[in-house]
Every structure is written in structure tokens, then in C-alpha cells.
Amino acid sequence: MGNTYYELKLKINPLMEDFISEIFFENFDCDGVILAEETYKDLEMIDTTEGTLRVFLEGNDTYEDLLYDIENILDLSRQEFLDRGLSELELGSWEFTLEEKRNEDWSVKWKEKWDVTHVTGKIAVVPDWIEYQPKENEIVIKLEPGCAFGTGTHQTTQLCMKALEKYFKGGTVADIGMGSGILSILAKKLGATYVYGCDTDETVIDVAKENATKNGVNVLNNPIEGSKELKEFETTTHPPLEGGSKSTISGWGKKAQHLYVKNNIKLAKNLRNNATEPEKILWSYLSKSQLENIKFRRQQPIGNYIVDFMAPREKIIIELDGGHHNQNDNITYDKQRDNYLKNCGFTVIRIWNNSIYSNIEGVIQYIKNIINNPTRKSEIFTLPQGEGISDGCQFELGSADKVTEKFDFVVANILHFVLAEIMGDLKNIMKENALMSLSGILDEKKQMVLDAIAREDLTIIEEIHQDQWTSYVVRREK
């Protein structure tokens, strides 16, 4: 801040505080927000007035320019909320005043409103300026409230935290709409082997990383290529057609003559020239016979297929898989492909892309162990998804529809109308029998979420309430 700052006072429904606050964090140089005249002690509000959101904005613009921008952004945002099913009453009036003030240490004043929040008897959220002695076996999460959505005081966040404590039994976790990263941090402290968090607001990515580091959680900095479609090409799953070029691949023996589909040769060359990042990383270990003195080829056509890496003499194929290989259609296709390659006498090793990023040394050792196994035959070996993933949290800009990995537990603290829209995407990232905590649901709007849960054939395990908010814990049966 310079010599002045702006304070905006906006009339809202207090239940919508976090969601409306995000408008200012996303669109303005916002240094913090306070729901005026509210003081919390643990979970109990001990002092309150009518809902007035106080927003502190940096004084970089003129008063007229800032006023113009605020009016326009609020008009657009309000209409978007209304279009998605919220009512005028649920939003509040959004009448506001804007005042330019001399810069004071207002951050100290608003911090006085906060205290330790005991979400449950086992979980405490502690503002990082407060010295706190945890109870025995208590999980403490240190945050600076107001820096991003998900400070631990809002009911929707607490509902997800309670669900994690009660239902999470280990494994991997996806935190969709992670905000401050508080749920990711809690999942790690509850024993998650790996947590993936994403948010559509790029400003919260660094916040989540900082909060994780502050709480002693390892932050994985490499992107997960499995979150993107790696490559697409058309192919058929029937046996190779007659025609095209014939060639005996070196080392296969006289009876191992196979067809190359003509177009696949050109396509394979194109794929080699446009290798994905995981392919580049693994090739740096396989090229020039570095691995066990074995000569590998890249993007090798075999019949109607193109394999990522092949050692013809040793009859080894290595395939790199993104999360889309977990989808039903691709699972069926991969089985047909694997059976064909197995019948050709190959050992097929499948590796998940995220393992290439997070534990390449472990991947290389896994490949070596299979290659050097004297009893190895024509089999399919798949490194279990998540195996070898570094212990920590991964945060990136994105949304559920871009995630292709599957997880043991999913948390989605997102407003009800968005949950209803993306329920199918959320289901797609759940493993079979995985659980998911859905929060951000106003009681009077829960039917739209229930309809989406039913549409996706998810099973409700528990319905949880706190104040005027509802949360569901659901299971994917198949």
C-alpha cells in the first residue's frame, strides 16, 4: 500500500461472505476482507451486526476509476450468480460505499477479530500470528485468514474438514477448488500419501504453496502431465489388415513377421518429433543403450499400434499412461492392445506419467527389476497409479474436467450450482469405492445437488449440517 488505501463497505448476506470475497481477490488489488463487527470464539459468533463486508483495496487507481471498475464487476458477478440460481435475497443488496483513507496499520486491527478455531476436538485452525500450544494429538493448521477462500472459520470448510477426519482412511486425495489449501494440508496431516489441489483462480496457487510450506507439508513443484491429454491418434482394434509395408523386426526371429500400417510410420515420426514431457524425461534414461545396455526405439509401429518405447531384441515395451487410461473405453482398448502385444511375445511395462515426474529413479529401478527377472515372460506389468509419488502436495491452476488421475478421496468445497454442473467430472476422478465430500451447499438449494448425485449414480453415505449449510459424503460404487 501507498499513502492511501480504499475501504469498500458492501451489504451482503453473511452466508455468502467467502464467495463474494473471491470477486475482489480475483479482480482487484485486494489486501484483505472483514465481515464487519463479527467476532468469533472457536465456532461461536459472539458479536455481530448486519452483514457488511469490508474490503481493503490498494490505492493504485483514482477514486473515479476504481468506482467505475467496482460497479461493473459487481454488476457482472451478481448477474452470473442470479443466472446460476441464487436469489436476490440470498445475495443481499450489494449496496456499497467506497472511501479513500490514509494508510494505517489496519491489518493489526482486523487480526484482533480472529482467534483459534477448534473445528473438532482433534483439529484446530490457528492464525499464524497467534502463539498456540496444541493439545495432545491435536492437528494444528497455521493460516493467515483472509488471504484466500478457505480460512477454516466458514461452515462449508469446516464440513469438509469434519468429513476428512471421519472418513479418510489413507491414500491419495484431490482438493478441487482448493483456495488457501487448508483441506489439502489437513489431508496430508491425516496421512494422505499424495494430495492434488487445483483452483481456477491463479492468485491462490502461491498462497496454497506458502500455507503448505508454513505447515511443514512438502510442495511438489513439477506439473502433473497426467492432468492433460498427452496425445491422440485414431487407430483400430481389429487384427492388422493385409497390405501396407511388411518387415521383420530385428531380433524377433523368422516367424515374428508383423505388418506396419503405412500411415502409422508417418504418425510415429510425427509423435517422435512432438514428444510429451514425460516421454522426453524417460527417453533421457533409455537412449543410447544407457539402461542395462539395451537398445530402445521410440514411437515404434507394431501392427495397428504405436508403442512408446520398444527394445526389439529383449522384447520389452514401455508405455506411458495419463489418467485418461482409467476411463472405461480406454481400459477396454488397452486390454485389446496389450493382448495383441503379449501374443507377439512382448513384455509390456505400463508407467503412469505422474510417477515419471515425481520419482523417476524409482521408475527406472522398477523397469530394471522386470528386465532382469529371469522368469519374465510375455506379461503385462503396470506400476500402480500413485506408486512412487513423492510425499507431498501438488497445486496447479485448473478444474475438475482437466484432471485425469483418479483418487481415493475427493473434497469439493464449491457453491451448490457449480457442484451440480461438474458432478460428472468429479465422479470421473474418483477411484472405484472412493469417497467424496461435497460442501458449499445452502440448505434450500440442496435439491439440485441431490439431483446431480442421483444422475451420476453416487451413493450418499452421510448428510451433514452446520448452520444453514449442507454437506454430503458420497461413494462411487462403480
N, C-alpha and C positions, 0 to 999 in steps of 0.2 A: 504493500500500500504506500501511496504517497502522502501528501499532507492532508488530503481529504479522502473520504470514502462515502459511499451511498448506503443508506439503510432503507429497505423497502419493507412495508408492513402490508401483508396480504391476508384478507379474510378467507379462511378455508374451513372445510370440515376437518377437524383434528385427526380423524381416522385416515385421511389422505395425505398426511404430512410428508411421509417419505417419498411418495410417488410424485407429489408436486415439487418437492425439493429438488428432485432429479432434473426438472426442467431448467432450473437455474445453474446447476452444476454442469449440465450439458451445453448450455447456450451462452453463458456469461462467465466473466472472471469472478467467480463466487468464492468467498473465503469462509463461509460458514452459514448455518441457519439455526434458528431457535424457534421453537413454538412458545411464544411469549407467555410469561407468567405461569410456567409449568415447572414444578419441582418434583423429582422422583426420589423415593427412598425404597431401594430394592425394586419390587414390581408395583408398588403402590404410589399413585399420584397424590401428593399431599398438599399441593397448591396449584390452582388453575384458574384461568379466566376463559372468556370466549376464545375460540381458535383463531389466533393471529400469527401467521408465520412471519418471523423477522428474518430477512435475507440481507446479508452483508456483501456488498459488491465493491470491487476495486474502483477507484476514482480515475480511470484512464480516459473516459469519454466525457463529453459535455453533458450537462443535465438534459438538454433537449434531445440529443442523440440517444442517450440511454433510455429516456422515457419512451421515445418512438419505438426502439427495439423491444422494450418490455411489453408494450401494448400489442405489438404484432405477434410476438412469440406466445404470449398468453392467449390471444385470440385463436391462433392456430392449434395450440395444445389443448385448449378447452374443447374445441370442436372435435378434435381427434378422440378425446375421452367420451364425448357425447355420442359420436358415431359408433363407438365400441360398446355402448350400452349403459354407461353411467348416467345418472340423472343429475339435474341441476342441484337438487338437494344434497346429493352425495358429494358433489364437488365443493359446495359452499359458494358464496357470492363472487369471490375473487376481486372484490373491490380493493384498491390498494392506494397507498400514499408512498411517495418517494422523497427522501430528504437527504441533502448533502450535508455531511458533518465533518468537523475537524477530526483528524485521526487520533483516536485514543486507543488504549490497550483494551479494546472491547473483548478480545479473546479471553482475557483473565476473567472478565465479568460473566461471560456465558459459561465458562468452565465451572463457576460456582454452582450452577444449576444441576450438575451431574454428580452422581455417587456410584458406588459399586452396585451392579445389578446381579442379584442372585437368581439366575434363570431357573435352576433347580437346586436341590440340596448338594449337587455334585459339580455344577457349572457356574462360574462367576465371570462376568464381563467387567473389567476394571479399566477406567480411563487411565491413560498412561502417565498422567501427572500425579496420580494418587499412589501413595505407598500402601501396600496391602499385604497382610500376612495370610496366606491361604490356609484353609482348614486341611486336616489330614485327608489325602486322596482327592482333594478338590482340583478340578481343572480350571485354570485361570487363563483368560484370553485378554491380552492388553490391546486396547484400541484407543484412537482419538475420535470420539463421537463427532459426527457432523461432516467428516471428510468424504464419506460416500455412503450409498444406501447399504443398510445392514449394520447398525451400530449395536445391536443386542437389546436395545430398550423397546423396540417396536414389537407388537404382539406377533406379527407374521414371522419375524426372525426367530422369536422365542419358540414358536410352534414347531419350526423345523429343527431347532436345537433339541427340543424335547423328543422329537421323533428319532433323531440320530442317536441320542443317548439310549433310548428304549429298544430300538430295532436294529441298529447297525451292529453286525457281528463279525466284521472284518472283511478285507478285500479291497476293491477299488471303488472310488466314489466320483461322481460327476456333479458339479455345482453349477447349475445353469442360471445365469443372471446373478453372478457371484457378488457384485457390488464391492464391499470392503474386504471380502474374502473371509469373513468371520465363520461361515459354515464350513469352508474348506479347512480352515485352521482347526476347528473343532473336530472335524472328521479325522485329521491327522493325529490329533491328541487322543482320539478314541481308538487309534490303532490302524487306520487305513494304510495299506501298503503304497497307494498312489492316489492322488486326487487331481482331477482335471477340472479347472474352472474357466468359464467363458462369460463374456458380457458384451453387449452391443455398444456400450459406452467406453470409448477408448481412454477416457480420462481416469477410469478406475483401475486399469491394469497395473499401473505402477503403484497405486495405493494398496492394492491387494498384495503385491510383492513385498512392499515395505512392511505391511502388517504381519505377513507370514514370517519375514525375517525377524521382526521385533519379538515374535513369539517362539523363536527357535526352530521354525519349520524350514526345511531345505526347499529352495525355489529352483525348479528346473528351468533353465533359460532357453533350451533349444525348442523350436516349434515341433509339434507332432504332425508329421506329414500324413499320418493316417487320418487326420481330420479333413483331408481334401481327396477328391478323386485323383488318382495318380495318372492313370492313362486309360483310354477307352479305345477299343477297336472291335469291329464286327468279326465274328467267327461263327462257325457252325460246330455242332457237337456230334455229327454223324461221322463214321469212319472216313478216312481220306478218299477223295474222289480220284478216279482214274484221270490221267493227264497231268499237266504240269511237268516240272523237271524231276527226274529221278537221280538219286545219288546215294552211294553207300558211304555213310559217315565213318570216318577213320576209327578203328577200334571196335566197331560193332560186330565184326565177323561177316562172313559171306552171306549168312541167312538174314542179316539185320538190315535189309534194304528198305528204305522208307521214302515216302513221297514228300516233296516240298510243294506246297501250293504256291503257284507262281507269284501271286500278289503278296504272299507273306514274306518273300525275300525282300521286296521293296519296303514293306511295312517294317520289317525287322531293322533294316538300315536306318529308317526314319526314327525308330524308337531308340536305337543306339546313339543317334545324334541329338536326341532330346531326352536324355536320361533324367529320371527323377533324382532328387537329392539323396534318398536312401540308397538308390542304385549306385550313385557315384561313391557314396561312403563305402559300401560293401565292395565295390569293384577295386577300390584303392587297396584292399586286403587280398583280393583274389588275382589281380592282374599280374602278368609276368611270372606266373608259377610261384608266387610268394607263399601260398598256403600249401604246406606239405608237398611242395614240388609238383603240384597238379596244375595242368593247363586247363583253364576255364575259358569258355566263349560267352559273349554277351548277346542277349536277344537272338537266340538260336531257333529258327523254324524247325518244327518237327510235325509232319503231317499238317493237320489244320490248325496247329497251335504254335505259339511262340513262347518259349520259356525264357525266364530272366537270365539265368546262368546255367551253363552245362559243361561238364567235364566228360567228353565222349569216351575216353579210354576207361575211366573208373565208373562210368555210367551213373554219374551224380548230377542231379538237377536241383538248383536252389531257386525258390520262388519267394518274392517279397510281396506281402499282402497288406493292404489297407483294410480299415474296418468294414468297407462295403462287401468284403468277402464273407461277412457274417450274415448277410441278407439271404433270405430263403432261396431266391432264384440263383444267386451266385454260389451258394452252398451246393446245390444240385449240379450246377455247371462244373464246379471244381472237382466234385466226385467223379463225374464222367471223364474229365480231363486227366485226373490222377490215375484212374483205372487204365486209360489208354497208355499213359506213360509207364505205368507199372508193367503192363503187358509187353511193352517194348524192352523191358529189362532194367528200367531205371529205379534208383533210389531217389525219392523226391523229398527234399527238406523245405518246409514252409516256415518262413520267418515273418513276424509282424513288424511293420515299419517302425512303430514306436520303440521297439527293442533295439533297432539299429541306431536310433538317436541316443537312447539313454544308457545302453550298456553294450556297446559294440564288442568289447573284449569278451564279455560273456557269450555273445552270439558266435564269435569266432571259435571259442572253446567248444561250444555246443556242436558246431559243424565238424570240428576236428574229431570229437568223440564218436560221431556217427561214421565218419570216413574211416577211422582206424578200428572200428569194430569188426573183428574177423568173421563174425556171424552175420554181418549185414547182408541182406538180400534185397530183392525188389520190393521195397516197402515205402510207406508214406510216413514221414516224421514231421510233426507240427510242434514248434516251440509254443507252449501255451500262451495265450494272449495275456499280456501283463507280466509274463515271466521275464525277469531280468530288468524290469523297470526300476530306475533309481528311486530311492526312498525320498519322496517329497511332493510338492505341489507344482502343477503346470498351469499357468494363467495365460490366456490369449484372447484377443478380440474375436468374437464370433457368436454364433447362435446354435440352438439345438439341431437345426436342419443341416448344419455343416459338419457336425460331429458324426463320425462313422465307427468309432470304437464302441464297445459295449462294457457296461459297468455292473458291479454287484449292488450298488445303491445309488440312487439319483435324488438330489434335492433341487426343487424348483420353487423359489420364493418369488413369484411373479403374479401380477394382478390377474384376477379371475378371467377376464375376457381374453387375455393373451394365452393363459393356460389352456382355455378351450380351443383356441386356434392351433396350438402347437402340440396337442396331446399325442398325436401320431408320431411326431418327431421325437418326443420324449420316450415313447414306448420303444422306438427303434434303437435307442442307446442302452436299453435295459437287457441284461442277460436273462435267460430263462430262469424263472423263480426269483428274479431280482425284486427289490422293494424300492419304492419312490415316495418321498414326502412332497406333497403339493400344498403350498401355502400362498397367502395373498388373496384370500377369498372372503369377500364380505358375505355375511350370513344370508342376506336377502338375494345374493347373486349366485349362490352355490349350485342352483339347479343347472346352470349352463355348464359348470364343471362336471357335475354328475352325469349329464348327458354325454359329455366327451369321454368320460371314464367308461361309460357303458358302450359307447361307439367303438372304442379301442379294445373292448373285452378285457379290461383290467379288473382285478378283484379288490374290493375295499376291505382293508384289514382293520382300520380304526378311523373314526371321525373324531377330531379333537377341536374343542372350542376355547377361545380366550377372548373375553370382552365380546365385540361384535364381529370377530374373525373366526373363520373355519379353516381347518386343515385336514387333509386326508392322507393316510398311508395306504398305498395300493401295491399290489403284487402283479407282476406279469407271469401268468401261468405257462404260456407257450409263445 
